[in-house]
Amino acid sequence: MFNRHQRRAIALRDGGCIIPGCAVPAAWCEIHHVVESAHGGPTHTDNGVMLCWFHHRFLEWHQWKIRMNRGVPEVQAPPWNDSSGRWRPVTKSAIRLTELLVRRT
Ligand SMILES: [Zn+2]
């Protein structure tokens, strides 16, 4: 289980459910182990992302894929949403979005 400090760090990074188009705020989200603890995934902020109840429970059904890339969560859309198979970084955190803007300029 993630402790409350880790939860806070992940909430600040992700800002809410990371699935694009989902508006559920961090306070109502659960922490998802990107690599399941059963498969050796550590309970570390770099292995945890915020998902709302729905997206967490139905992850296999809606087929969004999630991975971490150097501490930034990325998602791959299911084929019915985007057939390109492209991974895109996701965050709704104002801090992170500002950082991304600064890095691009
Ligand atoms: Zn969601």
Backbone and ligand atoms as CSV (ligand in chain L), in Angstrom:
chain,resi,resn,atom,element,x,y,z
A,1,MET,N,N,0.845,-1.210,0.000
A,1,MET,CA,C,0.000,0.000,0.000
A,1,MET,C,C,0.876,1.255,0.000
A,2,PHE,N,N,0.436,2.261,-0.690
A,2,PHE,CA,C,1.133,3.538,-0.694
A,2,PHE,C,C,0.766,4.295,0.581
A,3,ASN,N,N,1.754,4.904,1.223
A,3,ASN,CA,C,1.423,5.690,2.405
A,3,ASN,C,C,0.934,7.085,1.997
A,4,ARG,N,N,0.509,7.874,3.002
A,4,ARG,CA,C,-0.133,9.137,2.629
A,4,ARG,C,C,0.846,10.133,2.020
A,5,HIS,N,N,2.140,10.018,2.387
A,5,HIS,CA,C,3.124,10.934,1.797
A,5,HIS,C,C,3.320,10.622,0.309
A,6,GLN,N,N,3.380,9.330,0.005
A,6,GLN,CA,C,3.521,8.927,-1.397
A,6,GLN,C,C,2.272,9.331,-2.180
A,7,ARG,N,N,1.135,9.131,-1.559
A,7,ARG,CA,C,-0.121,9.486,-2.201
A,7,ARG,C,C,-0.149,10.969,-2.553
A,8,ARG,N,N,0.348,11.799,-1.609
A,8,ARG,CA,C,0.367,13.230,-1.826
A,8,ARG,C,C,1.303,13.597,-2.983
A,9,ALA,N,N,2.458,12.942,-3.012
A,9,ALA,CA,C,3.431,13.208,-4.080
A,9,ALA,C,C,2.844,12.830,-5.446
A,10,ILE,N,N,2.160,11.697,-5.484
A,10,ILE,CA,C,1.558,11.245,-6.749
A,10,ILE,C,C,0.409,12.174,-7.144
A,11,ALA,N,N,-0.361,12.621,-6.165
A,11,ALA,CA,C,-1.477,13.539,-6.451
A,11,ALA,C,C,-0.952,14.848,-7.027
A,12,LEU,N,N,0.166,15.338,-6.481
A,12,LEU,CA,C,0.743,16.585,-6.986
A,12,LEU,C,C,1.250,16.402,-8.407
A,13,ARG,N,N,1.816,15.232,-8.677
A,13,ARG,CA,C,2.363,14.971,-10.012
A,13,ARG,C,C,1.253,14.776,-11.043
A,14,ASP,N,N,0.232,13.988,-10.688
A,14,ASP,CA,C,-0.774,13.607,-11.679
A,14,ASP,C,C,-1.987,14.550,-11.688
A,15,GLY,N,N,-2.346,15.069,-10.548
A,15,GLY,CA,C,-3.445,16.026,-10.467
A,15,GLY,C,C,-4.837,15.419,-10.579
A,16,GLY,N,N,-4.934,14.120,-10.760
A,16,GLY,CA,C,-6.238,13.461,-10.881
A,16,GLY,C,C,-6.085,12.222,-11.737
A,17,CYS,N,N,-7.203,11.607,-12.090
A,17,CYS,CA,C,-7.169,10.402,-12.933
A,17,CYS,C,C,-6.408,10.717,-14.221
A,18,ILE,N,N,-5.433,9.867,-14.565
A,18,ILE,CA,C,-4.550,10.186,-15.702
A,18,ILE,C,C,-5.133,9.814,-17.062
A,19,ILE,N,N,-6.271,9.121,-17.085
A,19,ILE,CA,C,-6.850,8.762,-18.384
A,19,ILE,C,C,-7.365,10.028,-19.081
A,20,PRO,N,N,-6.883,10.283,-20.314
A,20,PRO,CA,C,-7.295,11.506,-21.019
A,20,PRO,C,C,-8.817,11.622,-21.110
A,21,GLY,N,N,-9.324,12.801,-20.831
A,21,GLY,CA,C,-10.760,13.036,-20.903
A,21,GLY,C,C,-11.482,12.747,-19.607
A,22,CYS,N,N,-10.796,12.173,-18.638
A,22,CYS,CA,C,-11.426,11.875,-17.355
A,22,CYS,C,C,-11.143,13.036,-16.406
A,23,ALA,N,N,-12.187,13.524,-15.757
A,23,ALA,CA,C,-12.045,14.741,-14.950
A,23,ALA,C,C,-12.103,14.477,-13.447
A,24,VAL,N,N,-11.933,13.222,-13.039
A,24,VAL,CA,C,-12.034,12.916,-11.614
A,24,VAL,C,C,-10.803,13.474,-10.881
A,25,PRO,N,N,-11.017,14.326,-9.856
A,25,PRO,CA,C,-9.889,14.946,-9.148
A,25,PRO,C,C,-9.143,13.961,-8.238
A,26,ALA,N,N,-7.922,14.363,-7.871
A,26,ALA,CA,C,-7.035,13.497,-7.084
A,26,ALA,C,C,-7.692,12.975,-5.800
A,27,ALA,N,N,-8.478,13.806,-5.145
A,27,ALA,CA,C,-9.066,13.421,-3.861
A,27,ALA,C,C,-9.957,12.180,-3.990
A,28,TRP,N,N,-10.483,11.932,-5.175
A,28,TRP,CA,C,-11.382,10.798,-5.367
A,28,TRP,C,C,-10.700,9.636,-6.078
A,29,CYS,N,N,-9.387,9.758,-6.271
A,29,CYS,CA,C,-8.676,8.738,-7.034
A,29,CYS,C,C,-8.021,7.692,-6.147
A,30,GLU,N,N,-7.698,6.573,-6.752
A,30,GLU,CA,C,-6.955,5.506,-6.112
A,30,GLU,C,C,-5.582,5.453,-6.772
A,31,ILE,N,N,-4.622,4.840,-6.075
A,31,ILE,CA,C,-3.285,4.702,-6.656
A,31,ILE,C,C,-3.187,3.318,-7.305
A,32,HIS,N,N,-2.803,3.334,-8.555
A,32,HIS,CA,C,-2.647,2.097,-9.309
A,32,HIS,C,C,-1.163,1.743,-9.402
A,33,HIS,N,N,-0.808,0.504,-9.098
A,33,HIS,CA,C,0.568,0.037,-9.297
A,33,HIS,C,C,0.765,-0.211,-10.793
A,34,VAL,N,N,1.665,0.537,-11.432
A,34,VAL,CA,C,1.894,0.368,-12.872
A,34,VAL,C,C,2.412,-1.044,-13.137
A,35,VAL,N,N,3.413,-1.460,-12.369
A,35,VAL,CA,C,3.803,-2.870,-12.360
A,35,VAL,C,C,3.212,-3.453,-11.083
A,36,GLU,N,N,2.306,-4.389,-11.222
A,36,GLU,CA,C,1.605,-4.941,-10.063
A,36,GLU,C,C,2.588,-5.466,-9.021
A,37,SER,N,N,2.262,-5.257,-7.760
A,37,SER,CA,C,3.166,-5.743,-6.709
A,37,SER,C,C,3.347,-7.257,-6.795
A,38,ALA,N,N,2.338,-7.939,-7.286
A,38,ALA,CA,C,2.436,-9.400,-7.466
A,38,ALA,C,C,3.513,-9.768,-8.485
A,39,HIS,N,N,3.830,-8.815,-9.389
A,39,HIS,CA,C,4.871,-9.056,-10.388
A,39,HIS,C,C,6.160,-8.327,-10.042
A,40,GLY,N,N,6.342,-8.016,-8.785
A,40,GLY,CA,C,7.595,-7.404,-8.345
A,40,GLY,C,C,7.629,-5.885,-8.411
A,41,GLY,N,N,6.503,-5.247,-8.714
A,41,GLY,CA,C,6.472,-3.788,-8.790
A,41,GLY,C,C,6.609,-3.174,-7.405
A,42,PRO,N,N,7.526,-2.211,-7.261
A,42,PRO,CA,C,7.727,-1.607,-5.945
A,42,PRO,C,C,6.607,-0.631,-5.575
A,43,THR,N,N,6.362,-0.485,-4.275
A,43,THR,CA,C,5.425,0.537,-3.815
A,43,THR,C,C,6.219,1.831,-3.676
A,44,HIS,N,N,6.393,2.485,-4.806
A,44,HIS,CA,C,7.222,3.683,-4.917
A,44,HIS,C,C,6.448,4.664,-5.793
A,45,THR,N,N,6.660,5.957,-5.581
A,45,THR,CA,C,5.891,6.951,-6.346
A,45,THR,C,C,6.123,6.806,-7.858
A,46,ASP,N,N,7.308,6.288,-8.248
A,46,ASP,CA,C,7.566,6.097,-9.678
A,46,ASP,C,C,6.848,4.874,-10.243
A,47,ASN,N,N,6.158,4.140,-9.386
A,47,ASN,CA,C,5.397,2.982,-9.869
A,47,ASN,C,C,3.915,3.139,-9.535
A,48,GLY,N,N,3.513,4.365,-9.183
A,48,GLY,CA,C,2.111,4.585,-8.828
A,48,GLY,C,C,1.521,5.718,-9.638
A,49,VAL,N,N,0.316,5.533,-10.150
A,49,VAL,CA,C,-0.376,6.604,-10.869
A,49,VAL,C,C,-1.797,6.717,-10.329
A,50,MET,N,N,-2.390,7.909,-10.518
A,50,MET,CA,C,-3.748,8.107,-10.051
A,50,MET,C,C,-4.765,7.639,-11.089
A,51,LEU,N,N,-5.710,6.852,-10.622
A,51,LEU,CA,C,-6.828,6.439,-11.470
A,51,LEU,C,C,-8.102,6.586,-10.650
A,52,CYS,N,N,-9.171,6.982,-11.297
A,52,CYS,CA,C,-10.451,7.027,-10.594
A,52,CYS,C,C,-10.942,5.588,-10.407
A,53,TRP,N,N,-11.950,5.434,-9.598
A,53,TRP,CA,C,-12.482,4.106,-9.290
A,53,TRP,C,C,-12.818,3.354,-10.574
A,54,PHE,N,N,-13.492,4.036,-11.473
A,54,PHE,CA,C,-13.941,3.389,-12.705
A,54,PHE,C,C,-12.759,2.906,-13.554
A,55,HIS,N,N,-11.825,3.824,-13.829
A,55,HIS,CA,C,-10.701,3.454,-14.690
A,55,HIS,C,C,-9.784,2.419,-14.033
A,56,HIS,N,N,-9.742,2.425,-12.689
A,56,HIS,CA,C,-8.935,1.438,-11.977
A,56,HIS,C,C,-9.586,0.055,-12.087
A,57,ARG,N,N,-10.866,-0.027,-11.810
A,57,ARG,CA,C,-11.572,-1.314,-11.833
A,57,ARG,C,C,-11.635,-1.913,-13.235
A,58,PHE,N,N,-11.781,-1.036,-14.235
A,58,PHE,CA,C,-12.058,-1.525,-15.585
A,58,PHE,C,C,-10.877,-1.349,-16.541
A,59,LEU,N,N,-9.674,-1.280,-15.972
A,59,LEU,CA,C,-8.465,-1.047,-16.769
A,59,LEU,C,C,-8.316,-2.069,-17.908
A,60,GLU,N,N,-8.567,-3.333,-17.612
A,60,GLU,CA,C,-8.392,-4.357,-18.648
A,60,GLU,C,C,-9.499,-4.296,-19.683
A,61,TRP,N,N,-10.637,-3.846,-19.240
A,61,TRP,CA,C,-11.781,-3.794,-20.137
A,61,TRP,C,C,-11.686,-2.631,-21.119
A,62,HIS,N,N,-11.309,-1.422,-20.620
A,62,HIS,CA,C,-11.263,-0.276,-21.553
A,62,HIS,C,C,-9.937,-0.209,-22.300
A,63,GLN,N,N,-8.918,-1.025,-21.879
A,63,GLN,CA,C,-7.696,-1.231,-22.659
A,63,GLN,C,C,-6.729,-0.061,-22.768
A,64,TRP,N,N,-6.879,0.941,-21.904
A,64,TRP,CA,C,-5.811,1.943,-21.863
A,64,TRP,C,C,-4.602,1.280,-21.240
A,65,LYS,N,N,-3.401,1.475,-21.836
A,65,LYS,CA,C,-2.180,0.912,-21.277
A,65,LYS,C,C,-1.401,2.039,-20.586
A,66,ILE,N,N,-0.770,1.705,-19.493
A,66,ILE,CA,C,-0.055,2.711,-18.700
A,66,ILE,C,C,1.376,2.254,-18.463
A,67,ARG,N,N,2.313,3.181,-18.597
A,67,ARG,CA,C,3.704,2.879,-18.246
A,67,ARG,C,C,4.346,4.145,-17.672
A,68,MET,N,N,5.482,3.972,-17.030
A,68,MET,CA,C,6.220,5.114,-16.510
A,68,MET,C,C,7.447,5.319,-17.379
A,69,ASN,N,N,7.724,6.572,-17.715
A,69,ASN,CA,C,8.914,6.905,-18.483
A,69,ASN,C,C,9.683,7.964,-17.696
A,70,ARG,N,N,10.745,7.560,-17.013
A,70,ARG,CA,C,11.553,8.440,-16.170
A,70,ARG,C,C,10.685,9.298,-15.249
A,71,GLY,N,N,9.776,8.638,-14.550
A,71,GLY,CA,C,8.974,9.328,-13.549
A,71,GLY,C,C,7.722,10.017,-14.076
A,72,VAL,N,N,7.510,9.967,-15.398
A,72,VAL,CA,C,6.319,10.582,-15.979
A,72,VAL,C,C,5.383,9.486,-16.502
A,73,PRO,N,N,4.127,9.489,-16.055
A,73,PRO,CA,C,3.199,8.474,-16.571
A,73,PRO,C,C,2.891,8.715,-18.051
A,74,GLU,N,N,2.824,7.637,-18.806
A,74,GLU,CA,C,2.426,7.715,-20.205
A,74,GLU,C,C,1.296,6.725,-20.441
A,75,VAL,N,N,0.398,7.065,-21.344
A,75,VAL,CA,C,-0.686,6.143,-21.671
A,75,VAL,C,C,-0.693,5.854,-23.167
A,76,GLN,N,N,-1.166,4.668,-23.488
A,76,GLN,CA,C,-1.378,4.278,-24.882
A,76,GLN,C,C,-2.873,4.059,-25.027
A,77,ALA,N,N,-3.467,4.759,-25.976
A,77,ALA,CA,C,-4.909,4.661,-26.167
A,77,ALA,C,C,-5.289,3.293,-26.713
A,78,PRO,N,N,-6.469,2.814,-26.354
A,78,PRO,CA,C,-6.943,1.554,-26.939
A,78,PRO,C,C,-7.191,1.731,-28.438
A,79,PRO,N,N,-7.138,0.645,-29.210
A,79,PRO,CA,C,-7.269,0.734,-30.679
A,79,PRO,C,C,-8.542,1.454,-31.138
A,80,TRP,N,N,-9.624,1.338,-30.372
A,80,TRP,CA,C,-10.862,2.004,-30.792
A,80,TRP,C,C,-10.790,3.507,-30.628
A,81,ASN,N,N,-9.788,3.974,-29.877
A,81,ASN,CA,C,-9.650,5.409,-29.630
A,81,ASN,C,C,-8.579,6.002,-30.538
A,82,ASP,N,N,-7.452,5.282,-30.710
A,82,ASP,CA,C,-6.336,5.779,-31.496
A,82,ASP,C,C,-5.558,4.555,-31.976
A,83,SER,N,N,-5.542,4.303,-33.265
A,83,SER,CA,C,-4.922,3.086,-33.783
A,83,SER,C,C,-3.422,3.245,-34.023
A,84,SER,N,N,-2.865,4.437,-33.729
A,84,SER,CA,C,-1.444,4.667,-34.007
A,84,SER,C,C,-0.534,3.939,-33.023
A,85,GLY,N,N,-1.067,3.574,-31.850
A,85,GLY,CA,C,-0.249,2.889,-30.857
A,85,GLY,C,C,0.760,3.810,-30.184
A,86,ARG,N,N,0.583,5.108,-30.354
A,86,ARG,CA,C,1.496,6.114,-29.816
A,86,ARG,C,C,1.348,6.235,-28.291
A,87,TRP,N,N,2.475,6.344,-27.592
A,87,TRP,CA,C,2.460,6.606,-26.150
A,87,TRP,C,C,2.492,8.103,-25.940
A,88,ARG,N,N,1.675,8.606,-25.043
A,88,ARG,CA,C,1.732,10.038,-24.761
A,88,ARG,C,C,1.817,10.296,-23.261
A,89,PRO,N,N,2.646,11.285,-22.887
A,89,PRO,CA,C,2.747,11.619,-21.470
A,89,PRO,C,C,1.438,12.240,-20.980
A,90,VAL,N,N,1.046,11.909,-19.787
A,90,VAL,CA,C,-0.190,12.476,-19.253
A,90,VAL,C,C,0.043,13.061,-17.879
A,91,THR,N,N,-0.511,14.209,-17.680
A,91,THR,CA,C,-0.561,14.781,-16.347
A,91,THR,C,C,-1.581,15.895,-16.359
A,92,LYS,N,N,-2.221,16.088,-15.220
A,92,LYS,CA,C,-3.132,17.224,-15.093
A,92,LYS,C,C,-2.607,18.180,-14.036
A,93,SER,N,N,-1.397,17.889,-13.582
A,93,SER,CA,C,-0.801,18.721,-12.550
A,93,SER,C,C,-0.352,20.048,-13.148
A,94,ALA,N,N,-0.763,21.145,-12.546
A,94,ALA,CA,C,-0.387,22.469,-13.039
A,94,ALA,C,C,1.129,22.636,-12.995
A,95,ILE,N,N,1.755,22.090,-11.939
A,95,ILE,CA,C,3.209,22.201,-11.805
A,95,ILE,C,C,3.887,21.497,-12.967
A,96,ARG,N,N,3.467,20.288,-13.226
A,96,ARG,CA,C,4.079,19.491,-14.282
A,96,ARG,C,C,3.847,20.112,-15.657
A,97,LEU,N,N,2.658,20.622,-15.894
A,97,LEU,CA,C,2.365,21.227,-17.196
A,97,LEU,C,C,3.252,22.441,-17.425
A,98,THR,N,N,3.485,23.218,-16.373
A,98,THR,CA,C,4.365,24.377,-16.490
A,98,THR,C,C,5.781,23.927,-16.830
A,99,GLU,N,N,6.239,22.866,-16.138
A,99,GLU,CA,C,7.579,22.326,-16.417
A,99,GLU,C,C,7.713,21.890,-17.868
A,100,LEU,N,N,6.688,21.223,-18.369
A,100,LEU,CA,C,6.731,20.740,-19.751
A,100,LEU,C,C,6.834,21.917,-20.718
A,101,LEU,N,N,6.094,22.973,-20.448
A,101,LEU,CA,C,6.113,24.157,-21.299
A,101,LEU,C,C,7.515,24.786,-21.294
A,102,VAL,N,N,8.070,24.882,-20.099
A,102,VAL,CA,C,9.399,25.504,-19.959
A,102,VAL,C,C,10.436,24.679,-20.711
A,103,ARG,N,N,10.339,23.346,-20.598
A,103,ARG,CA,C,11.335,22.487,-21.238
A,103,ARG,C,C,11.269,22.564,-22.762
A,104,ARG,N,N,10.083,22.843,-23.291
A,104,ARG,CA,C,9.929,22.856,-24.752
A,104,ARG,C,C,10.445,24.142,-25.376
A,105,THR,N,N,10.563,25.203,-24.575
A,105,THR,CA,C,10.965,26.479,-25.147
A,105,THR,C,C,12.485,26.658,-25.134
L,1,ZN,ZN,ZN,-10.816,8.115,-14.669
